Amino acid sequence: MGEKLGQRLDDVYEKFMEGSVSRRDFVKYLGLSGAALGLVGGPFGMIRNAMAAKSIRFDGWGGTVSEAFRKYAFKPFTDATGIKVIDGEFGNADSYLTRVKASYPPGGEYNLAHLSGVFDYKRYVDLGFDVVLDETKIPNLETVMPAIMEPYRAITNGKLSAVPYDYGLTTIAYNSKHVSDEKAEKLGAALLWDKDLKGKLGSWTDWRTNIWYAALKTGQDPNDIKDIKAVWAALKEQRGLIKKYWASGAEQMSLLANEEVYASIVWSGRVKTLQNQGHTHLKLLVPDGAFSWQECIFVMKGTNLDDAHKLLNYMLAPECAFAIASGQSYPPSLDPRKVKIPAEVSSLPGFDATGTLKGYKFANPGYWNGKQIEWAEKWDRIMAGK
């Protein structure tokens, strides 16, 4: 009797993780089976281990993004497995990496991180913080776009130390009450240098983003800048026009919502969230060459891989991935050719209905990582007005 119930619980758990059984039905069955089994047995020691003091740490971008992960992934995952997700936040990828380096052993107290861009993936791999994920234990990975995984596999010899999870745009938003659509479209990236908006322009503190858009402003390919002096000159000129360099998604949203700035570098999903909150006068401008990015959930060396595999697979289940996508306003990495995408997700900024990501302009990781020390230091001086 116990053996059969244990096997049945295993089967129901697998269906739950695949998304074919709702959490409500799973929890109901879990309670019935637990009583019949005397709280023993089940998948990966389900009942026994669910009560154990297990935990895994996940660091993300804070604000509405972290809220979506907490609500739609971490809490239900903990309810289902007993594995607590310790939720940390950061606003800057460089400062977070500094924290990881300072931990002992390096990366030791950190487990999973919502990293931005393939260049961050390469940085962590080059530092030896990577693992090799067992993809057979993440069956939902089969639904992820191959095109979004290829850049990661190229860095780690066909293997993965992370799961690509979402993508979007770091682009420009403007307040249509103060900037006309015609003017925004005509100026493109140059809107961020519009002297009529002096004191009403915003940008991010990130060095890559500012250099990227200065390259566009000076007519250059951001992945192959030939005249860096022109870029520095443009950024120095812009410095006198900027009201605020924001340091977090929450600060970015506040500046736009309170109309402290009329145009700014933005994360596309944060603007979509503001629009959903009634700020319909805020519009996205996507100039040619806009900074496209993809984010991954990176697994640090030293992490309990069994727990990591379970959490990653849970988060890739369509029901979970779509809920998080709607909550954070960024499209998921799931392939629309393999999974039916709901309208509230396919309408998100930057969504690619083809599943190929062709036409998206991503940062070349080798190029940008090789410039970091020199360019980041120079950018910091310019941002400080020196």
C-alpha positions in Angstrom: 0.0 0.0 0.0 2.7 2.5 1.1 4.9 1.6 -1.9 2.0 2.2 -4.4 1.0 5.5 -2.8 4.7 6.6 -2.8 4.9 5.8 -6.5 1.7 7.6 -7.2 2.9 10.7 -5.3 6.1 10.6 -7.4 3.9 10.6 -10.6 1.6 13.4 -9.4 4.7 15.5 -8.4 6.2 15.0 -11.9 2.9 16.2 -13.5 2.8 19.2 -11.1 6.4 20.2 -12.0 5.4 19.9 -15.7 2.4 22.1 -15.1 -0.3 19.6 -16.0 -1.5 19.4 -12.3 -2.5 22.6 -10.5 -0.8 23.6 -7.2 -4.2 23.3 -5.4 -4.7 19.7 -6.6 -1.1 18.8 -5.9 -1.2 20.2 -2.3 -4.6 18.4 -1.8 -3.1 15.1 -3.0 0.0 15.7 -0.9 -2.0 16.0 2.2 -4.0 12.8 1.5 -1.0 10.8 0.6 1.0 12.1 3.5 -1.6 10.8 5.9 -1.8 7.4 4.2 2.0 7.1 4.1 2.6 8.1 7.7 4.6 11.2 6.4 7.3 9.1 4.7 8.4 8.4 1.1 7.5 10.3 -2.0 9.7 12.1 -4.6 13.2 13.0 -3.4 11.9 12.0 0.1 9.0 14.4 -0.5 7.2 14.3 2.8 10.3 13.6 4.9 12.4 16.3 3.3 9.7 18.8 2.8 9.8 19.4 6.6 13.6 19.7 6.7 15.2 23.1 7.1 16.3 23.4 3.5 17.0 26.7 1.7 18.5 28.1 -1.4 19.4 31.8 -2.1 18.3 33.8 -5.1 19.5 37.3 -5.8 17.6 39.5 -8.2 16.9 43.1 -9.4 14.4 44.1 -6.7 11.2 46.1 -7.1 8.4 44.8 -9.3 10.8 42.2 -10.7 11.6 40.6 -7.4 7.9 40.9 -6.3 6.9 38.8 -9.3 9.5 36.1 -8.6 8.4 36.0 -4.9 4.7 35.8 -5.6 4.6 33.4 -8.5 7.7 31.3 -8.0 9.4 31.3 -4.6 6.3 31.0 -2.4 4.5 28.3 -4.3 7.8 26.4 -4.8 8.4 26.5 -1.0 4.9 25.4 -0.4 5.3 22.5 -2.7 8.8 21.3 -1.7 9.6 22.7 1.7 12.7 24.3 0.2 12.8 27.9 1.4 14.0 30.5 -1.2 16.1 33.2 0.5 15.4 36.3 -1.6 18.2 38.9 -2.0 18.3 42.1 -4.2 20.8 44.2 -6.0 20.5 47.2 -8.4 23.8 47.0 -10.1 25.5 43.9 -11.6 29.1 45.2 -10.9 28.4 45.8 -7.2 26.7 42.4 -6.9 29.8 40.7 -8.4 31.9 42.5 -5.9 29.8 41.0 -3.1 30.1 37.5 -4.6 33.9 37.8 -4.9 34.1 38.9 -1.2 32.2 35.9 0.1 34.1 32.9 1.4 34.7 30.7 -0.4 34.1 33.1 -3.4 30.4 32.7 -4.2 29.9 30.4 -1.2 27.0 32.2 0.4 25.3 32.8 -2.9 23.4 30.3 -5.0 21.3 31.6 -7.9 21.4 35.0 -9.4 19.2 36.8 -12.1 22.1 38.0 -14.2 21.8 40.4 -17.1 23.4 39.7 -20.4 25.7 37.1 -21.8 28.7 39.2 -20.7 27.8 38.6 -17.0 27.6 34.9 -17.7 31.1 35.0 -19.2 32.5 37.1 -16.3 31.3 34.5 -13.8 32.5 31.6 -15.8 35.9 33.2 -16.3 36.1 33.6 -12.5 35.4 29.9 -12.0 32.0 30.4 -10.3 30.2 28.2 -12.8 28.7 24.7 -12.5 27.5 22.1 -15.1 23.7 21.7 -14.9 22.2 18.3 -15.5 19.7 19.2 -18.2 17.9 15.9 -17.8 16.8 17.1 -14.4 15.4 20.3 -16.0 12.9 18.8 -18.5 11.2 22.2 -19.0 14.4 23.4 -20.6 13.1 21.7 -23.7 10.6 24.6 -24.2 13.2 27.3 -24.1 14.2 29.0 -27.4 17.4 27.5 -28.8 18.5 30.9 -30.0 18.6 32.3 -26.5 20.7 29.4 -25.2 23.3 29.3 -28.0 25.4 32.2 -26.7 25.7 30.6 -23.3 26.5 27.2 -24.7 29.3 28.8 -26.8 31.0 30.0 -23.7 30.8 26.8 -21.7 31.5 24.2 -24.4 27.9 23.3 -25.1 27.0 23.0 -21.4 25.0 25.4 -19.2 25.7 27.0 -15.9 22.5 29.0 -16.2 19.0 29.0 -17.6 18.1 31.8 -19.9 14.9 33.2 -18.4 13.7 36.4 -20.0 14.7 39.2 -22.4 13.9 42.8 -23.1 15.2 46.2 -24.0 17.2 48.9 -22.3 15.9 51.8 -24.4 14.3 55.2 -24.1 11.0 56.4 -22.6 9.5 59.8 -23.0 6.6 61.7 -21.6 4.2 62.5 -24.5 2.7 65.4 -22.6 6.0 67.2 -22.9 7.7 65.5 -25.9 5.7 64.9 -29.1 5.7 61.5 -30.9 7.0 63.2 -34.0 10.0 64.8 -32.2 10.9 61.5 -30.4 10.8 59.5 -33.7 12.8 62.1 -35.5 15.6 62.4 -32.9 15.8 58.7 -31.9 18.8 58.2 -29.6 19.6 61.9 -29.9 16.5 62.6 -27.8 18.8 62.0 -24.8 20.8 65.0 -25.9 17.9 67.4 -26.6 18.8 70.8 -25.1 15.1 71.6 -24.9 14.9 69.0 -22.1 17.9 70.2 -20.1 17.3 69.3 -16.4 14.5 66.9 -17.5 16.6 64.1 -18.8 17.5 60.9 -17.0 19.9 57.9 -17.5 21.2 54.9 -15.7 24.5 54.8 -13.8 25.6 51.8 -15.9 28.7 52.4 -18.0 27.8 50.1 -20.8 24.4 51.5 -21.4 25.6 55.1 -21.6 28.5 54.3 -23.9 26.1 52.2 -26.0 23.7 55.1 -26.6 26.5 57.6 -27.1 27.8 55.3 -29.8 24.4 55.4 -31.5 24.3 59.2 -31.1 27.7 59.5 -32.9 26.6 57.1 -35.7 28.7 54.1 -34.5 28.2 50.4 -34.0 28.1 49.9 -30.2 29.8 46.6 -30.6 32.6 48.0 -32.7 33.3 51.6 -31.7 35.9 53.3 -33.9 36.0 56.8 -32.4 35.8 56.5 -28.6 36.8 60.1 -28.2 33.6 61.2 -29.9 31.7 59.0 -27.4 33.4 60.6 -24.4 32.7 64.1 -25.9 29.0 63.2 -26.3 28.7 61.9 -22.8 30.4 65.0 -21.3 28.0 67.2 -23.3 25.0 65.1 -22.0 26.2 65.4 -18.4 25.2 69.0 -18.3 21.6 68.1 -19.4 20.9 65.3 -17.0 18.8 65.8 -13.9 19.5 62.4 -12.4 21.4 59.1 -13.1 19.1 56.5 -11.5 20.6 53.5 -9.7 17.6 51.1 -9.4 14.4 50.2 -11.2 12.4 51.7 -8.4 14.2 55.0 -8.7 13.8 55.0 -12.5 10.0 54.5 -12.1 9.7 57.2 -9.5 11.5 59.8 -11.7 9.1 59.0 -14.6 5.9 58.7 -12.6 6.5 62.0 -10.7 7.5 63.8 -14.0 10.9 64.7 -12.6 12.3 63.7 -16.0 10.5 63.8 -19.4 12.9 61.4 -21.2 15.3 58.8 -19.9 17.1 55.5 -20.5 14.8 52.9 -19.2 14.2 49.1 -18.8 11.3 48.4 -21.1 9.4 46.3 -18.5 9.4 49.0 -15.9 7.7 51.4 -18.3 5.1 48.8 -19.2 4.4 48.4 -15.5 3.9 52.2 -15.2 1.6 52.2 -18.2 -0.4 49.4 -16.5 -0.7 51.7 -13.5 -2.3 54.4 -15.5 0.7 56.4 -16.8 -0.4 56.0 -20.4 1.4 59.2 -21.4 4.7 57.4 -21.0 5.8 55.9 -24.3 8.7 53.7 -25.4 11.1 54.8 -28.1 13.1 52.0 -29.7 15.7 53.5 -32.0 17.8 51.4 -34.5 20.4 49.6 -32.5 18.6 49.8 -29.2 20.3 47.8 -26.5 18.6 44.3 -26.4 19.4 42.0 -23.5 18.6 38.6 -22.2 18.7 37.5 -18.6 19.7 34.2 -17.1 19.4 32.5 -13.8 23.0 31.6 -13.0 23.9 28.8 -10.6 27.0 29.4 -8.5 29.7 26.9 -7.7 29.0 25.2 -4.4 25.2 25.3 -4.8 23.1 22.2 -4.0 22.4 21.2 -7.6 19.5 19.0 -6.7 17.6 21.9 -5.2 18.7 24.2 -8.0 17.5 21.8 -10.7 14.1 21.6 -9.0 13.7 25.4 -8.6 14.8 26.1 -12.2 12.4 23.4 -13.6 9.6 24.9 -11.5 10.3 28.4 -12.8 10.4 27.2 -16.4 6.9 25.6 -16.2 4.7 27.7 -18.5 2.2 28.5 -15.8 4.9 29.9 -13.6 6.9 31.6 -16.4 3.9 33.3 -17.8 2.8 34.6 -14.4 6.3 36.0 -13.7 6.4 37.5 -17.2 3.2 39.3 -16.6 4.3 40.4 -13.2 7.6 41.8 -14.2 6.6 42.9 -17.8 9.4 41.1 -19.6 8.8 38.2 -22.1 9.9 34.7 -21.0 12.5 32.7 -22.8 10.0 30.1 -23.8 9.8 29.3 -27.5 6.4 30.5 -29.0 6.8 27.7 -31.6 6.6 25.1 -28.8 4.4 26.7 -26.2 1.2 28.7 -26.7 1.9 32.2 -25.4 -1.1 34.0 -23.8 -2.0 37.5 -25.1 -0.9 39.3 -21.9 2.6 37.9 -22.5 2.8 38.3 -26.3 1.9 42.0 -25.9 4.9 42.8 -23.7 7.5 45.2 -25.1 10.1 43.4 -27.2 8.3 40.1 -27.5 9.6 38.0 -30.4 6.8 35.9 -32.0 9.3 34.1 -34.2 11.3 32.5 -31.4 14.6 33.3 -33.3 15.6 36.7 -31.8 16.8 37.8 -35.3 17.2 41.6 -35.5 17.9 42.0 -31.8 21.1 43.9 -31.0 22.9 42.2 -28.1 26.2 43.3 -26.5 29.2 41.3 -27.7 30.5 39.8 -24.3 34.1 39.5 -25.4 34.2 43.1 -26.7 32.6 44.7 -23.7 34.3 42.7 -21.0 37.6 43.5 -22.5 36.9 47.3 -22.2 35.4 47.3 -18.8 38.3 48.4 -16.6 39.3 51.3 -18.9 35.8 52.4 -19.9 34.0 52.0 -16.6 36.6 54.2 -14.8 36.4 56.9 -17.5 32.6 56.8 -17.3 32.6 57.2 -13.5 34.6 60.4 -13.9 32.3 61.8 -16.5 29.2 60.9 -14.4 30.8 62.6 -11.4 31.3 65.7 -13.6 35.0 65.5 -13.7 
